[in-house]
Structures are given as structure tokens and as C-alpha cells.
Amino acid sequence: MERREEQSGAAGAGAAPALDFTVENVEKALHQLYYDPNIENKNLAQKWLMQAQVSPQAWHFSWQLLQPDKVPEIQYFGASALHIKISRYWSDIPTDQYESLKAQLFTQITRFASGSKIVLTRLCVALASLALSMMPDAWPCAVADMVRLFQAEDSPVDGQGRCLALLELLTVLPEEFQTSRLPQYRKGLVRASLAVECGAVFPLLEQLLQQPSSPSCVRQKVLKCFSSWVQLEVPLQDCEALIQAAFTALQDSELFDSSVEAIVNAISQPDAQRYVNTLLKLIPLVLGLQEQLRQAVQNGDMETSHGICRIAVALGENHSRALLDQVEHWQSFLALVNMIMFCTGIPGHYPVNETTSSLTLTFWYTLQDDILSFEAEKQAVYQQVYRPVYFQLVDVLLHKAQFPSDEEYGFWSSDEKEQFRIYRVDISDTLMYVYEMLGAELLSNLYDKLGRVLTSSEEPYSWQHTEALLYGFQSIAETIDVNYSDVVPGLIGLIPRISISNVQLADTVMFTIGALSEWLADHPVMINSVLPLVLHALGNPELSVSSVSTLKKICRECKYDLPPYAANIVAVSQDVLMKQIHKTSQCMWLMQALGFLLSALQVEEILKNLHSLISPYIQQLEKLAEETPNPSNKLAIVHILGLLSNLFTTLDVSHHEDDHEGPELRKLPVPQGPNPVVVVLQQVFQLIQKVLSKWLNDAQVVEAVCAIFEKSVKTLLDDFAPMVPQLCEMLGRMYSTIPQASALDLTRQLVHIFAHEPAHFPPIEALFLLVTSVTLTLFQQGPRDHPDIVDSFMQLLAQALKRKPDLFLCERLDVKAVFQCAVLALKFPEAPTVKASCGFFTELLPRCGEVESVGKVVQEDGRMLLIAVLEAIGGQASRSLMDCFADILFALNKHCFSLLSMWIKEALQPPGFPSARLSPEQKDTFSQQILRERMNKRRVKEMVKEFTLLCRGLHGTDYTADY
């Protein structure tokens, strides 16, 4: 039973006045919950009522709340409280009270059969929960008893009321089983018992469904009850009669939705594929719905067409393999496939005129996978049958992907347009998948159609038709290697002939060119056919995303073939940037495109282009640097700094990451003199410092400045070397004035790339010592407001230990203070900060032997670290971080074994540490397990997970299932 203390949590001010969970107080709290306008009072009442439901008094007040003179809201609470007590606190109920509880529930259900339906349902759920807890031993024929009791003639309730109450009870029983908290072994026993008991349910359901005198409300309830039971994986052959009756009920509009649900649930159960004969009998039943489907489509009845399509797809998608295996029945399965094809191509535009076609797309994947999984001979037979079907599918999908007329599209809501966009992406994915089945012939097919559309003089085709065919090409070219296709040259030749009269068509033309950028790199002679189109589109703000992303792809893939066009590309790009045609993110992409483009030029050409490209921005920045800081000039500064950092992200003349053709196959410029990016950075360095001096306390500006150097360092690597001393000096000044995480992240990059080079070690060491000293001061003032700085600092320390442990040899570094701050960071509530701190310790502990100062501090303060780790495992840290703490334990065990074996016994000695739930034996077992495991990190992680569950009282509960 619940502890008495729970009763003290009565609803405070304004709620039920007394502390006791009495009927009167419960009623007052319910009144407050439903009718008090004050939201705080409502919340207090709800909290109190939740405590009342689980209190021992709930057994008493629940029955009283069900009295006939109470309103339904109060009765409902009483029924819910009974359900909670039975389902969650079953072990509290003495065995000798099972029968009386069962009898009371039956009485109440009979009484509410003609009362409030919501209360009736809750009572049925309570009795279902009781039945599941008693089955099979304490109540062997529970379901049969329920049926018998409700069919008794001596009941005061009329026949229909009793019948509906019984059906409600039978419906909620399987549902309650699915959500019940029964232990796994009990679940298996009860499932087996229910499977036997369905013999008492199905004959009754068949009789009620086929009985002409059964009213519609009863038949509807029967279908819902059947739908609930089939989810218990009842053998499909046992459901045959009811499935057939449900098919018949599809003709009744009132029963249509319930029938669809029942049929789909029955067909979709995983076990159904074993009953091939039953599945074969279902095909004619599904095919028999075709006339009803056509009528529904003709009359614009979306609900009916949607329901029938769901049935056809459920049979096809779940059982295509089993039905394809029945080779002698290939024609009837093909007829089902054609019915699904009709559903895919259902007339009207998705999602405005129809919502059915999207249901079918997964079926085509499944069917293709099943056909291609057969052995060669059988596969060849089915390929012969289904290749024409898949070619038809491509036509149907491209027709469905067509935009409506401009006028119609103008009336669509933004939500409908977004749904249509997602639908086209799904079609695109399907076409890409179908390519595996149809191969190069699919591209030829699309090319021939596009050629006819663009060269036909007799029949003028709509732009929608052209766009859809191009979209098909683009879908395939984006993910499939089309470099060896013989139709792409023809397609590139056709593209300039397209009369672009519309934004959607222009977008698709751009994206198609972008998808073919790798092909253009192998066939550079064709670049001139499409590049003018892309450059022209750059000037249209409506084509912003497609034109800029396509230019970026071309500049990335074809950069070594673009020098002849470079001047033109730079001029057009400069023009659109100055006119501010594009949004910020597209401007950044455009700068990345120009970075790729310039990378392939001679150094003097790069510098000349860079000068013309960024001079206007430098002038603007100089002007802004003079102004008093305000929100609008801040935006302009961040924008300009962003443009520079995106340009430097991709401007790389040293070919660190050349594509597969490599520099030896292309006549690449040999870089002479300093790197162009370094030249520019040195020119603007003073200006950047000037900007910083005014904006040091603005995280966004500091971040934008750091991003320029961080991206340049990542791209240039060793070529960045000339900038290291002045950048270290600037970072030190920045961080000393106002510490920011972005400065630490940039320091980490410098440590990573340059700390191991003797020439650069002095400035990097000086910077490392300075930022460490400043951060340690921050810790003394209270670091809780700066979890991002602590996170970045821990990552910097870990990087220093990884790349250059010598940084920890300096006498000026207070290793003890660093260690203690990292222990403190382990207790932060922010998971990334804790993770970074754990990362620092897993780098530090292996250095105990080689770095004297580290060995000394671990010896002195290692016990403090162990206690912090045990506290976290004991419940103070999120369970998702346990692997990180396990890594620290593993490192301690591997590198400080004798110390750990002494510390862990001492640390676990105090009662209640790290959790009051642990026995001394459990703590002892854990310490022994940890000390034994010095080689297998995975095992230590498992031990820690196990131990943390014990600490939190979750071991062996539902919560551990996905852990």
C-alpha cells in the first residue's frame, strides 16, 4: 500500500481544504479543476487529485463517487481511480478480495450500460485490467464468463444496452493488454490465454454482424471489437468469416470507416503471411471493390477512395513476397498491382483534390525489392511481367508530379504548397529507386519524351509537362552516376531550347543542371551550353536558391575548366551581391562558389579578382568601424565578416583535397609566393582589430571574426603559418578583455594544427597559458553562467594533451587548479559541458607517468575526481552520460590502479553513498568488478549502466527496456 505521507500533499490554497482524501474533498478538488478560472488553482487541484488516485483511500472513495446521484465528471474520476489501483497496485489487493472486486465491477458496468458512455468505458478498462491480472490461473475462462454474464436474461438492462456494454468490454480488453505493465513472462501466458479465448468472441461477433436485425450502432461496435482482437495476432484463417462480413459492410456508408480499419488491421498483422490460402481468397474480395472505387473517384468521394486504397495497399505491401511466390496465381496478383496503380494515378492534384496516391508509394519499393530478391530464373520471369508495369508507374508518377495551372496554384494555401513539395520529393525518391529496376532504358525513355515535347510543332505542350520530365531526370541524376549515359549530351543540348516562362520550370532547369555538374566536369566542352542560363538566373530573386546552389556545384565540380569563364562569373556575382538580390544564406553560398572558382586560377589572377571582389566590402567595413555601435550596423558587420569567412572556406590553392582526377592529370597553377588568403587577411587584420575593439562585448561579432580565421585555418592548414603570431596576440587580447567561447574554439584549432611545430610553439604556449589563467579566474568568480566557455575550455585542454602534452610542462600552468575546475565542470547540468570535461580527464589520466605535474595532481586530488564520478553515477547526472563517466573509471583503473583500488573502497564506505538504495554487498561487487576489468572498456560501460540503474531504483523495471 502507498505510504501515509502521500496524504499530506493536499491541494494547497483554494483547493480541497483538508488533508484527507475524502469523498467531499475529492469532489471539491474536481469542481476546482473543471470550473475554477484561476490556472494556478487548477494545477494545484490536478496535482492533489493525482495523489488521491494512488492513495489507499482511493479504494473507498472510488465506489462512492460512482453513485447515481453524482455528475459524470465525478463518476469518471471514480472509475479512473479504480483502474489505476487495479493496474498499478495489483499486488496490494488480497487474493480473497478478487471475487468481490470482480462482482462489484460487473454490477457497476451493468448499471452504466444505460448511463454515461465515458464512465462505462473506464469501468470496462478497469475490469479488463483485473481480468488480465487474474488470467489464466485465478480466472481461467474470463472472456467466456463475461459473454455469459452479459447474455443473462434476468438483467434489468435492455438487450441492446447489455450487448453494447459487452462489446465495449471485449474491445478494451486487447487494448488494455497491449498497454499493460505485465512482466514479460506473464505477458506470454496471458497472450496465449487470450488467443484461446477468442473462440468465445468471434462466433458472437459473426452472429451480430450477419444478423439482419442488428442495429447499426451494434454492428459498428462489432467491427471495432474485431479490429481490436486481430492485433493480438489471431491466426488469419480464424478471421476469414469476419473479414468477409467486413467486406460486405463496406457497402454501408455508416460502417465504412470501421470496416476499413478492421480489414486493414487483420491483413497487416505480421503473422498473416503464413496463411497464404486465406490471402489468396482475399484478392478477389479486394478486386471486387474496384467498381465502388471508380464510383467514389467519379463522385469526388475522397473518404471512400482513400479507404479502399488502404485495403488494397495493406494486402499488396504486407504480402507481396508471399503472393509472388504463388506463381500459378500471378495474374490475380497482377490485377491487384494494377488496382494499386489506379490508386497511385488517382485523378486530381495532391493534396487538394486527393490524398490517396501518397499511400501507395511504399508498395512500389516493396514489390521491387521482392522481385529483385528472387533467384535469377524466377526474377527474369517477373522482370518480364513487371518492367512494363514500372515504366507505366514512371509515367503515372511524373503526371502526378505536375504542377496545377498557375491560376489554380495561386489559390493554394502555403500549407498545401508545402505538402505538395514533400509529395514531389517522395516521388523523386521513388523514381530514383525504380532506376535500379529499369536502368539506363529509363533515362532514354525520359529523354525521348522530352525531345518530343520540345520539338513537337503540332501539339503545344504545357510547361508543366516539360517540368515534370526534367524533374524525373533530376531525381535520378542527383543520386545515380549518369556519367556513362549516352542521353545526357542530348539532354544538355535540349536544355537551352526550353522556353522558360515560369518560376517552377526555371527552378527545375537549374536543379537539373546542378545534378549534372559531375557529368559536366567530365565533358567540359558542354559547360558553355548551360553556364549562361545559370548566370542569367542569378539575377532573378525568385530563382535565388536554385541558381546559387547550381553555380556552387558547377564551381566545385568543374573548377579546373572554368578559368576561361572566371571573369564573367565574378562580374555577374559581384553585380548581384552589390544589388543585394539574394538573402544572407544564398550570399554565403555564392561566396563559397567564388572560392572554388578562384582556387583554380594563377595566384596573380586570384589576387586581382579578390581585390575587385572584396574591396567594396572592406571600404564598407572601414566606414562601419568608425560608427558608434548600434543594431543595424552590427548586422552589416556580421554580414560582411560572414561573406569573407565563406569565401575563405573554399579558396584553397594548395589542393589538400583534390578530387579523384588529381593535380597530376590537370595542369594546375603552381602557387608562388604567399597564399592569397593570407595576403588578404594580413591587409585587413588592422581593420578587423579596429572593429573588434568596439564590439568586444558582442558575442555575435566576436564569433563572426573568429569564424573568418577558423575557416581559413581549416582550409589553409600549414599555409596559414605567417598569421599565427599576430592571431595569437589578438586572441589573447580579446579573451583577456571579455572571455568568449568562440575565441577558445579558435585557440583549439591553432593548438591542433601548429602546436607541434617548434617555430609556432612559443606564441601558442603564451596564448594557451593566458586563456587558461583568465578562465581559472572566471571559475573563481562563478562559472555557472558560462557553460559554453567551460565546454570550450575543456575541449581546448583535451586537445592540448592530445596534440602537445608539453603545454602542461610549463611551471606557470596551475595544473592543480585546472584539475579542480574540471571536477567542478563534471557537476554542471549541461550535458555537452559534462561530456567535454569527461573527455579532458580521459586525455589527462594516461599522462600520469610522462608529465610530472599531472602525476602529482592525480595523486593528491584523484580521490575528489572519483567521488564526483561516483556521485554522477549514483544519480546526479543524466543516464545518457554514463558511458563518459565509465571512460574516466576505465582510465583511472588502467593508469592509476593502486590508487583507485584504495580510493574506491574508501569512497563507497559511507552508508547511503552514492545512493541510499544500495546495499554494502552491491557496492562491494561493483568495486571488485571495476578493479578486475582493465582491458575491456565495453564491459566497464555495461557495469556502470547496471550500477546506475541500481542506484536509481530502476533495475528490472520498464524504464530499462530501451537503455
N, C-alpha and C positions, 0 to 999 in steps of 0.2 A: 504493500500500500504506500501511497505518497506520504512524505514526511509532513508532520503537523505545521512546520514552519511556513509552508507554502500559503497557509491560510492568512498569514499576516500581510500578504500583498494585496489587500483590498483596494478597490478603486478609490483613489485619494479624493481631493476636494471636488465636491459636486457629484461624485459617483455614489454607489451604494454606501450609506453611512457606516454601517457596522463592519467588523472584520469577518464575520461569519458568512459562509456560503449558504445562506438560507434561501428558500423559495422567494421570499419577499425581496431580499437584496438582489437576487438574480433578475427578478422582474424589473426592479428599479434600474439596474445597470443596462438591461436590454432597452428599456424605454429611452434611456440616455443615449445609447448607441444609435438608435433609429431616429430620434426626434430632437435631440439637443443640437442647436445651431453651432455651438462652440466646438471647433475641431479638436481642441486640446482635451475637452471633456470626453468627446467620442473616443479618442485614442486611449485615454485612461480607462474608460469603460471596457473597451475591447481587450486591453491587457488583463484587466481583472477577470473578465469572463473566460479568457483562455486559461487562467489559473483555476477558475471554478470548475471548468470542464474536466480537468485532470485531478481534482481533489477527491478524497474519499467520500465527501458528502454528495458528489455527483450521482452516486447510486440511489441516494434518497430523493434529491430534488428533481431528477430527470423524469421519474414517473409522475410526480405531481404536476410538472409543467405540461404533461400530455393530457391533463384533464379537459373534458369537452368545453368547459366554460372559458378556456384560455384562447387568446388570438393565435392565428397560425405562426406568427414570428416567434412567439414564446414556445409553442409546441415544437417548432422546428429545432430550436436550441436544445430542448429536452431530448429529442431523437438523436441529434448530433452528439450530445454528451454521452449517450448510451453507446453509440458507435465507437467513439474514441476510447471509452473504458474497455469495451469488449476487444477492440482490435489491438490496442497498445498495452493493456494491463491484464491480459487474459490470465496470467499466472496468479493474479490476486484473487481470482474467483474460486472459492472452494468447490471441489468436484460435486459435492452433494447439492449444490445450488444450480447446476447446469439445467436440469429438467424444468425447475420452476421459472428460470430466466427465459428458457425457450417458450414455455407456455404463455408467459406474460407478453412476450413479443408477438406471438401468434394472435393473441387476443387484441393487442393494440392494432396490428395490421388489419385484422378483420374489421375493427371499428373504423379505421381511417380509409377503408376501401371505398366508403361513400363520403369521405371528408376531403381535407386538403391534400392535393397530389404531391406537393413538395415534402410534406411531413411523411406521407406514405412511402415515398422513395427512400428517405433517410432511415425509416424503420426497417424497410426491406434490406437496406445495406447493412444495418446492424444485425439482423437475423442471418444474412449471408455470411457476415464475418464470424458469427457464432458457429454456424454450420461448418465453415472451413476449419475452425479451431477444434471442433469435435470429431470431424471425419478423419479416418474411416472407423476408428475403434469405438468412440463414445456415441457416435450416431451413424451407424453403418449405411442406412438407406435414406439419407437425409432428403434427397431430391424426391424420391418416390413418396416419402411421408408428406412433404409439402404439397405435392399434387393431390394425394389422397385427402388431406385435411381440408384443402380448399374446395374439393368437389363434394364435400359432405352436404347433404340436403338440409340438415337441421340448423343451418346458419341463418341469422337474422338478415344478412345482406342479400340483395338480389343476385341472381346468377351472373349477370354481366359484370357487376361490381366485383364479385369474387374472382371471376375469370381474369379481369384486368389486374387485380391485385396479385394473383398468382403469376401472371405473365411478367409483371414488374419485378417480382421476387426472383423469378427464373432468369430475367435479363441481367439483373445486377450481380447475380452470383458469379458468373465467369469474370465479369469486370472487376469485382472485388478480389477475385483470385489473382488476376494479373497485377494488381497494385498492392497485394497483401505483403506483410513483412514476415511471412512464414520462413523459418530456417530452410535451407536448401533441401535437406533430406525429407522434411515434411512436405515441401512443395511437390516433390516427385510422387509421394504417396497420395496426396490429395488430388493431383492431376490424374493419376491412374483411376482413382475412385470416381472422379467426375466423368471420365471417359466411359466408364461402365454405366454411370447414372444417366448418360444421355439417352439410353434405351427407354427411360421413363419420360423423357422430354419430347423427343422427336415425333413419336406417334401422336401425342397430344397436339403438337404444332401442326402436323399434317392434317389431322381431323378438323381443326379450327380453320385452317386456311382453305380447305376444299369444301367445307360445309356452306351451302348457299345461304343459309340463314345467319351466318356470322356477320355482325355489323362491321363497317369499315374500320372503326377505331380498334376493334379486336384484331382484325387481320393485320393492321399496321403494327400493332404491338407484337404479333406473332413473328412478323418479318424482322423486327428489331431484336427479338429474343433469339431467333435463329442466327442472325448476324453476330450476336454476342457469343453464342456457343461455338460457332465454327472456328473462332480464334483460339480455341483450346486444342486445335489440330485434330479434330474429329476426322476419321477416315472419309475420304471424299465419296466413296461408294455408299456410305451410310447417309449421305446428304442428298443423294440423287433425287428422291421424290420431292423433297422440299425445294431443291434448286429448280426443278421443272415447274413446281407450283409458283415459284417466284417469277419465272419467265412468263407464265400466264398472267400473273398480277401486273406485269409491266404495261398491260393494255389499260389498266385502271389509273387514271391520272393522279388520284389521291394516294395510291400505293406505289407510284412510280419510283420516287426517291428511295423509299425504304427497300424496295425490291432490288434496285441497282446496288445499294450498299451491301445487301445480303449476298447477292450473286458475286460481286467483286471480292468480298471477304472470303467467301467459300473457295473461289477459284485461286485466290492469291496465297493461301496458306502453303508454307514451304513443302509440306508433306504430300501435297496434292499430285505432284508429278509421278508418284508411284502408281497412281490409278489411271493408267493410260486408256483403258476401255471406257471409263467414265468420261475422261477428257474428250475422247473421240465422239461420244454421244452428245457432248455439249456443242461441238462445232455446228451441226445443223440447227440447233436452237439459236445460236448467235447469228448464223447466216439468215435465219428466219426473221430477224429484226430489221433486215435491210429496207423493206418497204416502209416500215414505221420511221426509219432514219431518214429516208428520202422525203417523206411527207413532212417531217419535222424541219428539215432544211428548207424545203419549199415554203413552209409557213413561217419561217424565221423563229421557230421554237428552239431557242438555244439550250434550254434546260434538258429537253428530251434528247437532242442530238449529242449533247455532252455526256449524258448518262449512258446512252447506247455505245458511244465510242469508248467510254471507260470499261465497259464489259468486254468489248472486242479486244482492246489493248491488254486487259488483265489476262485473258486467255492466251493471246499471242506472245506477250512479253514474258510471262512466267513459265510458259511451257513450250516455247518454240523448239528447244532441243528434243524434248520427249516426242513432240508431234512430227518433227522432221525425221526422227528415227523410224516412224511408221511409213516406210517408203511407199507401200501399196495404197496409202491414203493421201498421196502427195497432192492430188487435185483438190480435195476438200480443204487442205491446209492452204493451198494457193488461193482458193476462193476467200478464205479468212484474211490472208495477206492483202488481197485486192480490196476487201472491205475496209481494212485499216488504211490502205492507200486513199480510198474515198474520203476517210476522216481527215487524213493529212491535207488533202486538197480541198477541203470543205469550202464552198464559196464564201466570199466576203473577206474583209480585211481584219486581221488580228490586231488589237484586242477589241475593236469597236463593234464589228458585225459578228464575230465568232471568237470563242475561247477554247475551241476543241482541238484544233490542229496541233497545238504545242504538246498535248498529252501523248502524241504518237511518236515523237522523235526518238525517245529511248528505245522503242521497239525496233527501229531500223538498225541501231547499233547491235542490239542483242541478236537479231536474226543474222546479221553479217558475221558476228563472232562465232555463232553456232555453225554456220555453213563452212567457215574457214577452219573450224576445228576438226572437221571430218577427215578421214584418211583420203588419200589422193583420188581414188576411183569414185567414191561417193561424192566428194567435193566437186569433181568435174561434172557429174550429172546435175548436181544442184546449181552449179555455176551457170550451166546451160539454161536452166529454168529461170534463175533469178537475176542474171545480168540484165536482161531486158526490163525486168521489174525495177531494178535500181536506176537504169537510165531514165525510166519513166519518173522515178522518185526525184531525180535531179530536176527534171522539167517542172514537176509539181512544186518542189521547194523554191525554185527560182521564181515561179509565178507568185507563190505566197510571199516571197521577199520583196515583191514590187511595192513601191510607194503608191498611195492613192493619188488621185488628181490633186493638183495644187490647191484647188478650191476646197476640196474635201479635207485635205490635210490641215488647212488653215483653221478648220473648226475643231480639230482635235485638241484635247487638254494636254498640258505638259506631262501629266502622269501617263496618258495614253501614248504619247510620243516616246516616252522613256520605256514603257513596256514593249512597244514595237521595236525599239532599238535592241533591247535584250533578246527579243524573239529572233531578230535577224542574226545576232551573234550566235544563238543556238543553231540556227540554220547553217551558218558558216561553219560551225564545228562539225555538224553532221556531214556537210559536203566534203570537208577535209577527211573525215573518217571513211566516207564512201570511196574516196580515191584509192584506198587500199584494195577495194573490190574491183574497181573499174580501170585503174591505172591510166596510162597515157591516152587511151581512147577517150577518156572523159574530157581531157583538155582539147583534143581535136574536135570533139563534139561541140564544146562550148565555142571554140574558135570559128567553126563553120557557121554556127548560128549567128555569132556576132558579125561575121563577114556578110551574111545575107541581109542582116538588119541594116548595116551601114552602107551597103552598095545597092540595095533594092531601089529601083526607080519607080516601080508600080505602086507598091503599098507603103505609105509613110508609117513608120513605126513610132511608138511613143518613146519619150526619153526614159520612161520607167522600165521599158523592155531592155533598152541598151544598158541602163544602170544595173539591172539585176544580173545580166550576163557577165558584166565586168566584175560585179560583186562576187560571183561564183569563181571567176579566175583568181581574184584577190584572195579569197578564202583559202584556196589551195596553195597559191604561190607563197603565202605568208609562212606556211609551216612545212611544205613539201619542197624538196630540192628539184626545181624545174630547169636546172642548168642544161640538161641534155634534151629538153623538149624541143621538137622541131617546129612547134607552132608559135613559140614566144617571139621569134623575129617578125613573124607576120602580125602578131598582136601589137608589138611596138610600132609597126608600120601603120596599123589601123588607128591607134590612139589619136594621132593628130587630126584624123578625119572626123572625129566625133564632134558634132555640133553641140557645144556646151551652153545650154540655155537655162541651167538650173543649178542651185547650190548643191543639192544632194548628188546630182550626177557629177558635178565638178569635184566634190569631196571624194567620191569613189574612184574617179580617174586618178586623183592624187595618190590615194592609198594604194591603188593598183601599181602605179609607177614605183612607189616606195617598196612594195612587196617584191618588185623585180630588180631592186638595186644590186643584189649579189649577181644576178644574171648580167646586168649592165657592166659590172666590174670585169666580167669575162668577155664581154663583147663591147669594148669601149667605143667602137665606131658608131654605135646606136645612141650614145648619150645625147648627141646633138638633136636627135628626133624629139626627145621629151623634155630636156632641160629648159628650153624657152617656155614651155607650158607651166613648169613649176615656178620659174622666176616671175612669170606674169601673174600667177595665182597669189604670190606673196603679197601683192598689193591689195588683195581683197580681204578685209577683216572677217568676212563670213567664212573664208577658207583658211583661217589662221592655223588651226590645229593640223589639218591635213597637209597644207603646203609646207609649213615649217618642219613637221616631222619627216616629210618625204625628202626635203632638201638635206636634212641632217643625215638620213640614211644614205643618200647618194654621196654626200661629202665623206661619210665614214667608210663606205664600201669602195668608192671609186676615186679616192683622193689622189692617187698617183697618175690618174688620167685626166685630172681636172685643171692642171696649170693653164692650158690654153683658154679656159673659161673663167679663170680665177678673178680677173679684173672686173668682168661683168657681174659675177656672183657677189663680189664685195660691194660694188657700186649699188646694185639693187638692194642688197641687205641694209647697207648704210642708209639708203633713202627711206626704206620702210621703218627703220629704227628711229630715224630723226622725226618722221611724221607720226610716230607713236601709234601705228596701226594695230599693233598686237598687244595682248595682255602680258603681264610680267613673266609668267611661266614660258610663254612662247618666245619672248625676247631672250630668255636664258637659253632655250634650245637653239635659237638662231646663232647665238654667240658660240655655243658648242659646235654647231655645224661649221662656222667660220674657223674655229680652232683646228678641226680636222683638215679643212681645206688648206689653211696656211702651212700646216705641218709638212706638206709635200713640196713646198717651194724652196728656192735658194734663200740663204739667210738674209742677203740684202733685200730680196723681194719681200720676205716676211716683214722685215723692219719697216720697209716703205709702206706696206699695207697696214701694218699695226699703227704706224704714225697717223695715217689718214683715218683709220677706223676709230681709234680711241682718243685722238686729240680733242674733239668736241666735248667728250665726257670729262677729260682732265680739266679743260677750261671751266666746265660747269662745276666740277668738284672744287676747283680753286675759289670760285665765286661763293659756293656754299660754305666753304671753310671759314670765310670771313664773316658770315652771318651769325646772328645770335641764334642758338638752338631753339627750334620750335617744331611741332609735329609735322608740318608739311615739308620743311627742308630735310627732316630726318628720313622721310620716305624716299626723297630724291637721292640722298646719300646712300641709303641701303640698296636702292635700285642700281646705282652706278657701280657700287662695290660688287654687287651680285653679277652684273654683266662682266666685269673684269675676271672674277673668280671662275665663271663658267667658260670664258674664253681660254683661261689658263688650264682648265681641267683637261682640255683635249688637244692643246697646242703642244705637240711633242715631236721635236726634230730628231730625237735620238733613237727612235724605233725600238723602245723597250719591248713592245708587244706587237710585233708585226704580224700581219695575217699570214695565212699558210703559204703565200707566194714568196714571202721573204724578200729582204733587200737585195739579195744576190740575183734575183730574177728581174728586178726592176732597177732602172738607173736612178738611184736615189741621190739627192743632193748630199754632199759630204759637208757636215756642219763645220764652218770655220769660225774661229773666234768665240766670244762668249755666247751663251744661249740667249735667243731673242727675248724670252720671257724674263730672264734675269736682267737684261738691259732695261726693259720697260719698268720692272719692279724697282730697280735702282733709281731710275728717273723720277718715279712717283713716290719714293719712300718718304721724303721730307713732307710731301703733301699729305700722305696718309697719317704721318705722325701729328701733323697740324690738326687734321680732322679729329684724330683720337683725343688730342689734348682738350677739345671742347666737349667730347661725347663720352668720356671715360666711364661715366656712371650709367650709361645706357647699354644694357646687355645686348640689345639687337645690333647696334652699331659695332660694338666690340666683336660680336660674333661674326658679323659680315667682314670685318677687317681680318680676323683670324682665318676665316674661310678662304680668302684670297691666297694667303701663304700656305695654308694646309693643303689646298688643292694643287698649288704649284709644287710643293714639296713632293706630294704623292706622284705627280706626273713626271717631274724632272729628276727626282732621286738625286744622284751624285752631282748632276749639273747645277743643282741649287746651291752648291757649296759656297760660292762667293758671298752669298747673302747671310750665311749662318751667323757671323759675329754681330752684325748690326741688328738682325732679327732677335737674337738672344737678348741684346741690350734693351730693345724696345719692349719685348715681352716682360722683362724684369721690371721695367718702369711701370708698365701697365698694371701688372699684378700687384706691385707694391702699393700703388695708389688705391685701386679698387679690385679685389680678387674676383675673377670670373672663371667659370668652368671652361669656357672656350679657350682661354689662354693656357690652361693646364693641358687641354687636349692637343693643342699645337706643340707645346713643350714635349709631350709624349711622342709625337711624330718625329721631332728633331732627335730625341734620345734614340728612337728606333732606328733612324737612318744614319745618323752621324756620330753617335757617342763612341763607337768603337774605332773611329779614326783619330789618331794622335793629334793631328793638326786642329781638329774641332773640339777635342775633349775639354780644354780649358774654358771656353765660353759656355759650353753646355753644362759643365760641372758648376760654374758660377751661377747659372740660371737655376739649375736644379736645387742648389743649396738655398738660393734666395726664395724660390716659391715654397720650398719646404718650411723655411723659417716663418714666412708670412702665414702659411696655413696652420702651423702649430700655434701661432699667436691667435688665429681665428678660433682654434679649438679651446683655448683658454677663455675666450670671450663668450663662448657658447655656439657650437656648430649646428645646433638643431635646425636653424633657419636656412641652412645652406646644404641640403643633402646632395645637390648636383655637384657642388665644389668638392665635397668629401668623396663622392663617387669617382670623379675625375682624378682626384689626388691619389686615391688607392690604385687606380689603373696606371697612373704615372709611376708610382713606387714599384708596382709589379713589373712594368716594362723595364725600369732601370735595373732591377735584379736579373731580369731575363737577358737583356742585351749587354749591360755593363755593370756587373756587381761592384766594380771598383768605385762606383759612385758612393757606395756605403762604407768605403775605407777612410774617407775624409774625416779628420778629427772634429771639424766644425759641424758635422751632421750629428744631431742628437738622436741616435738610433733608439734609445730608451723611450724618449717622448713620442717618436714615430710609432713604436710598437704599442704604447699605451693608447694613443689616438685610434689606432686601427682596431684595438679591442673594443673601444667605445663605439666605433662605427658598426661593429657587429650587432649592436643593440638597437640600431636605427630601425624605424618601422618600414622604410622604403626598401623594397626587395632589391632593386638594382645596386643600391649602395652596399647592402649586406653582401651581395654576390661579389662585388668588386673587392670588398675587404677580405672575404674568404680567398679570393684569387691572389691577393697580396701575401697572405700567410702561406699559401701553398707554394709560392715562389721563395719566400723568406726561409722557411724551415729547412729546405735542403742545403742552404748556405751556412748552416750552423758551424760546420767544420772548417770551411775555407775563409769565412770572414769573421775575424776575432770578435769584433763589436757585436755581431749578430749572435754568435755563440753565447757571449756573456749575457746579453739581454734575455735570451731564451731561458738560460739557466736561472736568472733572477725573477723573471716575470712570466715564465711559461705556464705556471700554475694558474695565474689570473686568466690567461687565454683559455686554458682547459675548462675552467669554471664557466666562462662566458659561453663556450661551445655547448657544455652540458645544460646550461640554463636554456639555451635556444632549442636544443633537442627536447628538453623537458616540457616545452610548450610555449616558450616566449616568442619563438619565430614561426613564420608560416611553414606548413608542411612541405610546400613546394621547394623550399630552400635546403631540405635535409641532405641532399647529395653534396651541396657545397660544404656543409659542416662535416660531413663524412670525409671529404677530401682533407680537411685540416687534421682530423683524428688519424687518418692514414699517414699523413706526412709526419705528425708527431711520433707515431709508432715506428716509422721507418728510420727517422733521423735522430730521434731523442728517446730511444726505447727505455733506457734505465730510468730516465727522469719521469717518463709517462707512467711506468709501472708503479712508481712511488706516489706520484700525484693523483692518479685516478682512484686508487684505494682510499686515500685521504679525502679527496673531494666528494666521493659517494658515501662517506661515513655518516654525515649528519642525517637524522631522520627527516623525511619529507623533502629531501633534495635529490634530484631536481624536480620531483613530483611526489605529492602525498599519496598517490595511487600505487607506488612501487613498494614491493617487499624487499627486505635485505637480500633475499636469495636472488631475486630478479636483477638487482643491481650488481651482485657478485658475478652472476652468469654473464652479464653484459661486459663487465670489465675483463673477465677472462677471455671471452670471445674476441674482443678488440685486440688484446695483447697477443693473442695467438696468431692473428691474421696480419702478416707483414708483407705479403706478396700480392694478394688478390684484392684490388680496390673495389671491384664489383661486390664482393662478399661483404666488405665493410659497409657499403651503402645499404645493402639488404639488412644488415644488423641494426644500423641506425634507424632505418624505416620501421623495423619491428619494434625497437625500443621506444621510439617517439609515440607509436600507437598505444603502447602500454602506459606511457606517461600521461597521455591524454584521455585514457579510459575508452579508447576506440577499438582496441584489439578485438577481432572477431565480430565486429558489427557491420551493418550495411555500408558504413562510411568507407570501409577499407576496400570495397569492391573495385573501385577504379584507381586505386592508389598503388 
